[in-house]
Amino acid sequence: MENILLAIHLLTALAIIGLVLLQQGKGAEAGASFGAGASQTFFGSSGSWNFFSKMTAVLATVFFLTSIGLAVVAKHHAGVDEDYLPTVEEERSREPRDGEIPAAPERSGGSEIPVPEGQ
């Protein structure tokens, strides 16, 4: 299931890239005098704009749905084995490792703020 979703996701992403590269920019009307106006006969009287924009919207929807599907599949595969989770008693009784700063011992009474000597 995960491989199928991943393949659809990849193919959709590549198709979106291709469609975006095929679309004309806002200044493309100036190219009509050089023969770019022939695209209206192939895609209909409205031109290629509606076709490409609708296909991009459909592929973007498929892309988002496969993204959500892959996230759900990854969530179901993720997990932590209980053997690796320490208990509260183990955490309190363990000695500090090399490089760790041990917790300061609790003092009885007095101020919590250290005062430098000589003041």
N, C-alpha and C positions, 0 to 999 in steps of 0.2 A: 504494500500500500504506500509506504513511504517513498519507494523508488518511482512508482507511477506518478505520485504528486510532484516529486522533484523533477521528473522529466517534463511534465506538463508545465510546471513553473518555468523551467529553463526555456522551453520552446515559446511560451507566451512572452517572456522577456525579450527574446530575440525578435519575435514578430512585432512587438511594440517598437523596438529600436528601428526596425526596417520601415514601419509605417510612418514614424516620425521623420525619418530621413527622406521619405518620398513626398511628404506634404510640402506645399508651396508656402513661401513666406508671405508677409503682407505686401511687399513690393513686387510680387511676381506678376502683377497685371501689366507691367511695362514690358514683360517678355512676350506678350501676346502678339506683338507686331513681328516677332521673329519665329512664329510658328507654334507657340505654346497654346494657342487657342483651340487646337485640334483635340485636346483632351476632353472638351465638352461633348464631342460627338460620341466618344467611347463610354463615358460615365453618365450620359444623359444631359438634359438641358441645364441642370443645376451645377454641372461640373463635378470635379472630383472632390471638392471640399466636403460635401455631406457624406460621401462614401467613406473617405479616410477618417473623418472625425467620428463617425458612428462605429467604424471598426476599431479605432483606438479606444473608444469608451468601452466597447464589449471586451476587448483584450485586457484593458486595465481592470475591469471587474473580475475577470477570470484570474488575473494576477493577484489581486487582493484576496480572493477566495482561496487560492492555493497557498498564499502566505499564511493565512489563518489556519488552514488545514495542516500545514507543516509545523506550525507552532503547537497545535494541539497534539500532534503525533509526538513531537519532541518532549512535550510535557509528560506524556504517558510513559515515555521511555526513561525519563529522568527519575532518579531516586537515590536515597542514601541508605546504605545498609546499617542496620541497628548496631552491628559490632563496632562500627567506627565512631559512634556517638558516645562520648564519655558521660558518665553519670555525675550528678552534683557532688557526691561524696568523693569520687575520684579526682575531681577538679580541686576540691578543697585540700585534699591530703597530698597531692603531688608536690614534689620538689621543683623549684624553678630550673629550667634548662639553661644551658650555656647561652649567653647573649640576652637572656630575659632579665628584666629588672624585677626583683622580688617586691612584694607589697610591704609597705612600711608597717612595723609593729604598732599596735594601738597603744597610746599613752593614757595614763589615768590622770585626769585633772589637767589644769593648766590651759594655756592658750594653744590654739591650733596653728597660729601664725609663728614661724620661727623668728627669733630676735637675734641679730648678730651680737657677738660678744663685744663688750666695751660701751654699750649704750644703756 
